[in-house]
């Protein structure tokens, strides 16, 4: 399948288009509820800025927020500390 040049060209093109559409939808939805993201052109991941939702500017507060999101919202997102982010509040 991957040796089929026509297929792979179309697949990559369609995949890029779909990723861009979903990235725009995610960023737009988060913006509507007051959450911003770092600017990007598309991809599988997005840096989401939730610093304003922290109870304090600490990694402990980031983990507390993460737990609320996981247990109350039922959405498992990665806290920035798990990706070695140097500032708390990024997911």
C-alpha positions as CSV (number, residue, x, y, z in Angstrom):
1,X,0.0,0.0,0.0
2,X,2.8,2.4,0.9
3,X,4.6,1.7,-2.3
4,X,1.6,3.0,-4.2
5,X,2.8,6.6,-4.9
6,X,-0.6,7.9,-5.9
7,X,-2.2,6.5,-2.8
8,X,0.4,7.8,-0.5
9,X,0.4,11.3,-2.1
10,X,-3.4,11.5,-1.7
11,X,-3.3,10.0,1.8
12,X,-0.7,12.5,3.0
13,X,-2.6,15.4,1.4
14,X,-6.0,14.3,2.9
15,X,-4.4,13.7,6.3
16,X,-2.8,17.1,6.4
17,X,-6.1,18.7,5.4
18,X,-8.0,16.9,8.2
19,X,-5.4,17.6,10.8
20,X,-5.6,21.3,9.9
21,X,-9.4,21.3,10.1
22,X,-9.4,19.6,13.5
23,X,-6.7,21.9,14.9
24,X,-8.8,25.0,13.8
25,X,-11.9,23.5,15.4
26,X,-10.0,22.7,18.7
27,X,-8.4,26.2,18.9
28,X,-11.7,27.9,18.1
29,X,-13.6,25.9,20.7
30,X,-11.1,26.6,23.4
31,X,-11.0,30.3,22.5
32,X,-14.8,30.5,23.0
33,X,-14.3,29.4,26.6
34,X,-11.4,31.7,27.2
35,X,-8.5,29.3,26.7
36,X,-5.7,30.1,24.3
37,X,-3.2,27.9,22.5
38,X,0.3,28.6,21.1
39,X,0.1,29.4,17.4
40,X,0.7,26.4,15.2
41,X,-0.2,25.4,11.7
42,X,-1.7,21.9,12.5
43,X,-0.5,18.7,14.0
44,X,-1.3,15.9,16.5
45,X,-0.6,18.1,19.5
46,X,-1.4,21.6,20.7
47,X,0.1,23.5,23.6
48,X,-2.9,24.8,25.6
49,X,-2.5,27.7,28.0
50,X,-4.4,27.1,31.2
51,X,-2.2,29.1,33.5
52,X,-5.1,31.3,34.4
53,X,-6.9,28.3,35.8
54,X,-4.2,27.4,38.3
55,X,-4.8,28.0,42.0
56,X,-1.1,29.0,42.3
57,X,1.8,29.2,39.9
58,X,3.2,25.8,40.8
59,X,3.5,22.4,39.3
60,X,1.5,21.0,42.2
61,X,-1.4,23.3,41.2
62,X,-1.0,22.1,37.6
63,X,-1.4,18.5,38.8
64,X,-4.4,19.4,40.8
65,X,-6.0,21.0,37.7
66,X,-5.1,18.0,35.7
67,X,-6.8,15.7,38.2
68,X,-10.0,17.9,38.0
69,X,-10.0,17.7,34.3
70,X,-9.4,13.9,34.3
71,X,-11.9,13.0,37.0
72,X,-14.6,15.7,36.6
73,X,-14.5,16.4,32.8
74,X,-13.3,12.8,31.9
75,X,-10.7,14.1,29.5
76,X,-7.1,13.0,29.9
77,X,-4.8,15.6,28.6
78,X,-1.0,15.7,29.4
79,X,0.1,18.3,31.9
80,X,3.1,20.3,30.6
81,X,5.3,19.0,33.5
82,X,5.0,15.5,31.9
83,X,6.5,16.9,28.8
84,X,9.3,18.8,30.7
85,X,7.7,22.2,30.2
86,X,9.5,24.7,32.5
87,X,6.3,26.7,33.3
88,X,3.2,25.3,35.0
89,X,-0.2,25.6,33.5
90,X,0.6,24.4,29.9
91,X,-1.2,21.2,28.7
